[in-house]
Amino acid sequence: MKIIILAGGGGTRLFPLSRTCFPKQFLKVYGERSLLAQTITRFRRVVNAKDIIVVTGELYRHQVNSELQSCGMQEAHVLLEPAGRNTAPAIALAARYCLDELGCSPDEIMFISTADHLISPVGLFEKRVWQAVETAEQDKIVTFGITPDKPETGYGYIQAGEPNSIGAGYQVVKFTEKPDSVTAEQYLAEGNYYWNSGMFAFSIRHLLQELEQHQPEIFELTGLPLAEMIDRFAAMPSISFDYAVAEKSAAVVTIPLECYWNDIGSWDSLYEVMIKDEHGNAATGDCVIVDCSNSLIMGKSRLIAGIGLEDTLVVETDDVIVVAKRGESQKVKDLVQQLKAQGRKEVDEPTTMYRPWGSYTILGEGPGYKMKRIVVNPGQQLSLQLHYHRSEHWIVIGGTALVTIGEDQHMIHKNQSIFVPQTTKHRLENPGKLPLEIIEIQNGEYLGEDDIIRFEDNYGRV
């Protein structure tokens, strides 16, 4: 069996914590590990690391590798999508990768997992995974159905029919997109409807048969060698696996998953899992709450004071504050679309950006200047680069920096600084065993991140 973790999504419903450059799967919103790291470790006892493939985009490659390292699963494979084309093409690409690169048999079972859901207890989940594998070996497409405990309108539903004659679960009658509240109430009352978990299991051979029947465009490209498929991947239709195959196939079975499950698909979903006080308030960060009830308040960089709030969401980051009524958080997606239409950079970029060598945080900016806090991990270095439109002044506030400017090298220690002239090749490196922290002050007429000309780079970005 191969575990395929789909980790390429943007996750707009948790804005402003989730952005295009730092989507939901990398957030640490429940526990000390990111949602992706929790997903990876959930399969630790099911397969070896080398049997896990994380499918993601180039934008997230280094962050995914960092997450794999954080949970000791460095041997897992990272498969990069050349373009975002939704889950059906991503799964097809993973199948081709398994055949060509990993030498898998067409009868190998692929278990498709989301990257950002909470599931417990893990032991019961593992048991259901193996039931899914055994059932998928009988030429079935298996999905997990979550028993609904409320008339949720934010999830898709699966209608279960007769018990599966071979293996576990029930035959699927139909999939239904997110219903209105009246329909969701009806589904809950009928009792044979489950929330669609987004997890699937099937053999590679059966997947290809279903693609040939229902998605000939995808099937044709999946039949190419991996390198050719990657070259032509952008020509794939953008379509989810549910629409492309699951809703059309006559061989779909759902296995009820009795575990606790939460897709953290909205602020309301996150509120459900957070620890609350006696008045139903969930708060993180520097918060003072007076006469509030059933509210979520998340602070980051400043004091957040709530007075007389009821059923309210308040989420603060360095650059954005979102205030919403609880129960309306699905509309955050609409907010993001409106911000995109206005060309707002906040949709894509948080103030802290992660790079393969560490991270930087924008502390302040204005006409002709920008100030950053840069952290370089031990043993890492930035590319050898220059800027046409700006100069930089570096002040070390922690650790030791090895700085290259032109042909000269300098060791810069805490409380020391150095100036990098415009149009001069330079490089910043951390030769020590502790994180290097510097304050960078940029001056120039143009301070965009695309004013970087790289000459050498350890991470393949030249």
N, C-alpha and C positions, 0 to 999 in steps of 0.2 A: 504493500500500500504506500502511496505517496500522498502527503498532506500538502494541499495547495492553499496558501493563505493569500487572499486578494487584498492588497494594501495600497491601492492606487487612488482611492477616492479623496475628494476634497472636504466633505463634511461641513457644509455651511450652516447646519442647524445649531451648532454650538459656537457660533460667532458671538463675541469677539475673541474667545480663547482659540477657536479653530479658524485658521486662515488657509488660503490656497498654498502658501509656502510651509505651513505647519498644521496639517489636518488632524482630525480627531484621533486617529490611531496612535499618534505620538503624545497625546496628552496624558498627564498623570492626575486624573480626576477622581480616581478611586484606588487608594493604596499608594505605595512607594514606586511602583513600576507603571510604565505606560500601558495603555490598553493593548498595543501590539505585543509588548513583552509578555503580558499576561496570557495572550492568545498563544504565543509560541511555547511558553512553559506548560500550558494546558495539555500539549501533545507530547511532553517529554517522556512520559511512561508508555505512550502508544507506539512511537517510532523513534528511530535514531535521528539525530540532527540532519544527517546526510539524506534522509528521506523527506525533508521539508523543503518546499519551494515557495519563496515569498515573491509574488508578482507585484511589481510596483513600477513607478516611472523614474526617469533619470533624475528628476528634481528631488526625489526622496532616497536615492540610492545610498548616500553616505549615512543618512539618518537611520535607514533600515539596518545597515551594517553595524552601526553603533548599538542599536537595540539588540541585535543578535549577540554581540559581544557582551552586553550587559547581563544577559541570562545564560552565558556559556554555551551558546549554540552556533558558534562561528562556522561550523561545517555545513550549515544549511545553505541552500542555493538562493541567490537573488537573481530573478529573471526580470529584465527591464522591458516594459512595453515601449515600442517606438513612438506610440501616440495613444491617447486615451480613447478607447472605443467601447467602453462598458464591459460587462462581465462575460458575455458570450465569447467575443474574440479573445479576451484575456485567458479564459479557460481553454480555448482551442490552442492558443500559443503554448500554454503549459503542457498540453497533451503532446504537441510536437516536440517540445523540449524533453519530455520524459522519454519519448521514443528515440530521438536522435542523440541527445547528450548523455542520458542516463542509461540507455540500453534497455529500457523497460519492454516487457512483453505487451502486446495489445490487450491481454487479459488482466494487466495490472489495474488495481482499483485506485481511482483518484478520489480523495475526500476533499471537497471544496469548503473552505472555512472563511468566514468574514474575519476581519482583523481587529475589530473594535467593540466586541460584545462582552458582557459580564455573564459568566455561567458558573453555577455552583450547585451541588458539590461536584468536584472534578471526577471522583470515582464513579459516580453514576453516569456522568457524561461519557467517560471512557467505555463503560459497558454498552451504552447506546451506539457509540461509534463502531464497535465491533459487530453489533447487530446490523448496523447499516451496511458494513462491508460484506457480511455473509449474505444479506439480501441482495446487494448489488451484484454479487457473483451469479445470481439467477437471471441475468439480463434485465435488471430493473434500474430505474433511476430513483434513488432514495432521497427523501428530504426529511428534515426534522420539523415536526409541528409543535408549537408551544401552546399548551392549554391556556386559553384566555381567562383572566380573572376579573375583567372589566370590559365594557364595550369600547375598546380603543379604536379611534379613527385614524391613527397614524401608522398602522401596520397593514400589510396585505394579509389575506386569509386563505386557508386551504380547506376545502370541503372534503371530508373523509367519507368513503363509502363502505363497501363490504371488506371484511378482513382479507388480507393478502393470502392467497392459497399456498404460496411457496415463500417461506421466510416470515419476518416480522412485519408489523404495521398494517395499514389499510390502503386499499386502492384509492387513488385521488380522483374525485369526481370533477373538480374544477379549482382553479385559482381565481381569486377575486382581488382586485386592486383595493386601495384604501377606501372603505365605505363611509357613508354618512352615519350620523349617530343613531338614527332609527334602524338602519340596516345592521349596524354593529350590535345593537340591543337584540335584534332578531337572531343573529348568529349565536350570540351568547346563550339565548334561551333554547335554541335547537340542540346545542351540545355536541354536534359533530363537526364543528369548525375550529380550526387551529390558526394561530398566528404563523405566518411564514417566516422561518428563522433565517432564510438565505443560505443554509448549508445543504450540500448535496453530496451524494456518493454514486459512482458508476464506474464501469470499466472503460478503458480508453477505446476499445473496440466498439462498445455500445454507443459511446458518445459520438464516434465518427459515423456510425449508422444513422443516428438521429439527426446529425448535422446534414448528412447527405439527403435525407428525406425532407427536412424542414427548412434548412438554411444552406442551399447549394452554393451560394456565394462564399460563405465561410468555409464550407467543406472543401471547395476547390483550392482555396489558398492554404488550408491546413494540410493538404496533400503534398505541398511543396517541401523540399528540404528546409531545415530551420532557417538558414541564412537567407534564402529567397523569401520565405514567409515574412521574416522581419523586414526585409526591403520593401515588401508590398503591404505591410500591415496597415498602413494609413488608408488603404483602399477598402478595408473591412467596413461593413455596415456597423454603425454604433447602436448596439442593441443588448439588452440584458439577457441573461441565460433564461430567466423566467419567461420572457416574451418569445425568445428565439426557439426554445426547446420544451421547457417544462409544461407550458400551457398547451402545447400541441401534441405531446407524446401520449400514447396510450399505455405506457409502461411505468408510470410514476406511482410510487408508494410513499406514504408518509408514516413515519414512526413517531409517536408522541414522546416528547422529551419532557419528563416531569421535573427537571431541574429548575432552579431559579434562573431566569434569563432576562436580560435587559440590554437593549441595543444602544443605550445612551444616545438615542436619536434626537433628543431635545433637552432643553433645560428642565422641563417637567420630569423627564425620565431620570435625569441626574438627581433631582430633588428627592425622588423616591428612595434612592439608595444611600443618601447622606444621613449622618447622625443628626437628630433634631433635639431641641430643648423641650421643656414641658409645654410650651405653647406652639409647638410644631414648626419652629424656626430652624433653618439650617444655615450656618454661617461659617465662612472661612476668611482668614486675613484679619486685619485690624478693624473690627466691627463693634459698634456700640448700638444695642437694640433697646428701644423703649416702647412698651405697649404695642408690640408687633405680634402677629400670629400667622402661622402657616406660610411663611415667606422664606425665600432663598436670597441670601446676601453674600456675595463673594467680592472681597477686596484684595487688592494686590499692592499698590504703591502708596496708598494714602488711607487715612481714617475714613470709614464709611459709617455714618450715623443714620439709623432708621428710626422714625417716630410714627407710631400709629399706622403702620403698614399692615395690610391684610391681603393674603393671597397674591403677593407681589414678588417679582424677580428683579434683583439688582445685581448686575455683573460688571465689574470694573477692571480694566487693564490699563497699561501705561497711556494708551492713546484713545480708548473708546470706553464709554459707559452705556450699557443697554439696560433700560427699565421696561418691564412688561408685566402684564397681568398673568398670573399662573393660569394655565389652561390655554393660553394664546401663543405659547412659545413655538408652535409649528410655523407661525408666521414670520419667524426670524429668517427663514429662507426667502420670503418675499422682500424683507428688508435688505438682505444681501444683494438680491437682484436689482433693487432700486439703487443701491450704492454702486454696483457695477456699471449701471447705465450712466451714472454721474462721473465715472472714471476715478472713483475714490481709491487711493492706494491702500487704505486700511483693509479692504477686502482681501488683498493678497499678502501683505507683509505685516507681521507683528513687529514691535520695536526690537525684539530679540530674534536674531537670525542665526541658525546653526549651519556650520560649515564642517568639512571633514577634519579640519585642524582644531576646531573649537567653536567659538561663537562670538558675536558682537551685539551690543545693545546701543541703540541710538539714545543718547542722553538729552540732546537738544540740537536744534538747527534753526537757521534763519538765512537771510540773504547773504551769500558769500561765506558761510561757515556751517560746519557740522561737527558735533562732538560725539564720540563713541567710547564705550568701554569694551575693550577687546580681551578675550581670554583665549590663550593658546595652550593646548594640552601638552603635557610633558613629552618631549621627543618629536613634536610636530613642528612644521614650518609652513608659512604661507608661500605662494608662488613667487618666483623672481619676476618682478613686474615694474611698470612705470605708469604714470598718469600724465596726460597731456594738459589737463585743465586745473589741477590742484596740487598744492604742496601739503605736507603732513608734519605734524609735530607730535612725537611720542614721549609720554611720561610714564615711567615704570612705577607701578604702585604695589607690585607683588611679584616675586620670582626674579629670574635673571633672563635678559634678552640678548641674543646674538643677532646683531643688525648688520646687514650688508648694504652699503651705499656706494654705488659705482664699483670701483675696484677695492674698496677698503672695507674691513670688518671691525666692529666695535662690540665690546661687552658692556651692556648697560644694566646697572643694578637699581634696586629700589631707591626712589627719590631722585634718580638721574633722568635726563631727557636727551633727545636727539632730534635734529631737524632733517627732513627728507625733502630736497628741492623738487620742484616741478620738472617733469621730463627726465628724471634720473632713475636708472634701474635700482631697485632696492628689494630687500627681503627681510622678513621678521621670522625668527626661529626661537624655540624654547629648548635649550640644551640641558635643562635641569630636570629634577624629579618632582617638582611642584608646579602647579599651574602658573603660567605667566600672565599677569594682568597689567594692562596698560590703558591709559587714557590717550585717545587719538583726537587731535584737533585738526580738521581739514579747513583749508582756505582756498578759495578759487571761484571762478565765474560759473563753473558747472561741477556739481558734486554727485552726479549719478553713479550708481554701481557699475554701469557699463563702461565707465572711463577707466578700464583696466586692460593693459596690454601685457599678456603673459608670455614669458620666454622659456621658463622651466617650471614644471609643476609635478609634485608627487602623486597627484590625484587625477591625472589625465585630462586636465582642463585647458591645455594649450591648444 
